[in-house]
């Protein structure tokens, strides 16, 4: 809104984790963050959840907690 308040925290959180994943991919050359990643436990758990949502989306359930735009972003960085 006009004062810059972020109303959709879920989208903001997704973008933060996505940016962290991009950094991870740049550093390690892949998006295979371990579920228990000691350097960033939140990222590890987030990637695990995205992987599940991504698979469900790819199997035809496009209304399962991940958007087409988010899938496109993940595809752009070689998400597996």
Helices and strands as residue ranges (DSSP letters): H 9-28, H 41-58, H 68-76
